[in-house]
Amino acid sequence: MSYYKYHLFFCTNQREAGKTCCEQCNATEIRGYAKKRVKELGLSGEGGIRVNTAGCLDRCAQGPVIVVYPQETWYTYVDREDIDEIIEEHLKNDRVVERLLI
């Protein structure tokens, strides 16, 4: 059995010379928000959710990227509301957020 139910990996990569990357979409800030929300909701820790920073996940053309393990579900997002929806639907209720899939 895994220590965490879910690992949520946020690409926070910054590419050189203005090339398209997740950090251009405030990925570090949004990751911080997700981590805070997971803790506020009591979902972090053993048996819960771990929010991590990832290096480049190599899908930059599809917008900012999150991958949820162990299901290997890939999402994009625009704002905090999208993150709230992923937390509520996928992480709390085991339902994939189809509209944010990549």
For each residue, the residues with C-beta under 8 A, 3 or more apart:
1:
2: 5 70
3: 46 47
4: 7 46 47 48 49 50
5: 2 47 48 49
6: 48 49 50 68 69 70 90 91
7: 4 49 50 52 68 69 70
8: 34 38 49 50 51 52 66 67 68 86 91
9: 52 53 54 57 66 67 68 69
10: 22 27 28 30 31 34 51 52 53 54 64 65 66
11: 22 27 54 55 56 57 59 60 64 65 66
12: 22 23 27 28 31 53 54 55
13: 21 22 23 27 54 55 56 57 60
14: 21 23 24
15: 18 19 20 21 23 56 60
16: 19
17:
18: 15
19: 15 16 60
20: 15 24 60 61
21: 13 14 15 24 56 60
22: 10 11 12 13 25 27 57 60 63 64 65
23: 12 13 14 15 26 27 28
24: 14 20 21
25: 22 30 63 64
26: 23 29 30 64
27: 10 11 12 13 22 23 30 31 64
28: 10 12 23 31 32 53
29: 26 32 33
30: 10 25 26 27 33 34 64 77 79 80 83
31: 10 12 27 28 34 35 51 53
32: 28 29 35 36
33: 29 30 36 37 80 83
34: 8 10 30 31 37 38 51 83 87
35: 31 32 38 39 44 51
36: 32 33 39 40
37: 33 34 40 41 83 84 87
38: 8 34 35 41 43 44 48 49 51 87 91
39: 35 36 42 43 44
40: 36 37
41: 37 38 87 92
42: 39 48
43: 38 39 48 49 87 91 92
44: 35 38 39 48 49 50 51
45: 48
46: 3 4
47: 3 4 5
48: 4 5 6 38 42 43 44 45
49: 4 5 6 7 8 38 43 44 91
50: 4 6 7 8 44
51: 8 10 31 34 35 38 44
52: 7 8 9 10
53: 9 10 12 28 31
54: 9 10 11 12 13 57 67
55: 11 12 13
56: 11 13 15 21 60
57: 9 11 13 22 54 65 67
58:
59: 11 62 65 74 102
60: 11 13 15 19 20 21 22 56 65
61: 20
62: 59 65 76 102
63: 22 25 76 77 78 102
64: 10 11 22 25 26 27 30 76 77
65: 10 11 22 57 59 60 62 74 75 76 102
66: 8 9 10 11 74 75 76 77 86
67: 8 9 54 57 72 73 74 75
68: 6 7 8 9 71 72 73 75 86 90 91
69: 6 7 9 72
70: 2 6 7
71: 68
72: 67 68 69
73: 67 68 90 96 101
74: 59 65 66 67 101 102
75: 65 66 67 68 82 86 97 100 101 102
76: 62 63 64 65 66 100 102
77: 30 63 64 66 82 83 86 100
78: 63 81 82
79: 30 82 83
80: 30 33 83 84
81: 78 84 85
82: 75 77 78 79 85 86 100
83: 30 33 34 37 77 79 80 86 87
84: 37 80 81 87 88
85: 81 82 88 89 97 100
86: 8 66 68 75 77 82 83 89 90 91 97 100
87: 34 37 38 41 43 83 84 90 91 92
88: 84 85 91 92 93
89: 85 86 92 93 95 96 97
90: 6 68 73 86 87 93 94 95 96 97
91: 6 8 38 43 49 68 86 87 88
92: 41 43 87 88 89
93: 88 89 90
94: 90
95: 89 90
96: 73 89 90 101
97: 75 85 86 89 90 100 101
98: 101
99:
100: 75 76 77 82 85 86 97
101: 73 74 75 96 97 98
102: 59 62 63 65 74 75 76
